[in-house]
Amino acid sequence: MIYIAFSPKYNHPLSEGHRFPMEKYTRIPEQLLMEGTYTKKNFFEPELKGQDLISLVHSQEYIDKLKQKNLSEQEERRLGFPLSDELIEREILICAGNTQAALLAIENGVSFNAAGGTHHAHRDFGEGYCMFNDIAVASQYLLNNNEVKQILVVDLDVHQGNGTASIFSEEKRVFTFSMHSETSFPLRKAKSDLDIPLVPLTDNKEYISLLKDNLANLIDKVKREFTFYQAGVDILTNDQLGHLNVTKEGC
């Protein structure tokens, strides 16, 4: 059975006119249920104690600063969200959801998190609407508990997974692969184990060709026991920040 982590708290209320499309986190489960792809039995609400999880990859100084709501105006602007207790709870819950989904994937082959992919969160700061890095948290949990010995992160969001790359820059048990727009945020890229920067207006044919070739090589090279897949649909041509020319068919 395929399980999907979801909580109503994933959809955190933002001020009117905020550019981040938070409502998508309830629309995704609603759409899946409406079209009959999944039923309510496939969804679960995260139960793990995320407070302990986030300290696996984030510094205590950063965690304390958030809990005390002691970010500077510049740090909060870099994060992209107004800081609140409810937002912090949401971000911790997303990490818990991804970790529990990963454990269920080990049992069942695959699982999903309806939110997450917060790959811009670094060890000691957040940016780009990412407070805590749920992929990094779940990866470290699996490694620490001897669930797996080697992890591959396949990040196909249009923006580079700079936080994930930075957190695992010296961790050989996690191989980070990011295929992203070279001109999109972040302007200063981190160094993944493998980066494939895409030129503006990269189309279906070129995108799929690059992905197939590199994934095939990675499967041979990285003896992974677990794969985290960051499914960014912002590679689509109508995404205002993506700069690519990939259609729904290509995606």
Secondary structure, 3 states (H helix, E strand, C coil): CCEEECCHHHCCCCCCCCCCCCCHHHHHHHHHHHCCCCCHHHEECCCCCHHHHHCCCCCHHHHHHHHCCCCCHHHHHHHCCCCCHHHHHHHHHHHHHHHHHHHHHHHHCCEEECCCCCCCCCCCCCECCECCCHHHHHHHHHHHCCCCCCEEEEECCCCCCHHHHHHCCCCCCEEEEEEEECCCCCCCCCCCCEEEEECCCCEHHHHHHHHHHHHHHHHHHCCCCEEEEECCHHHECCCCCCCCEECCCCC
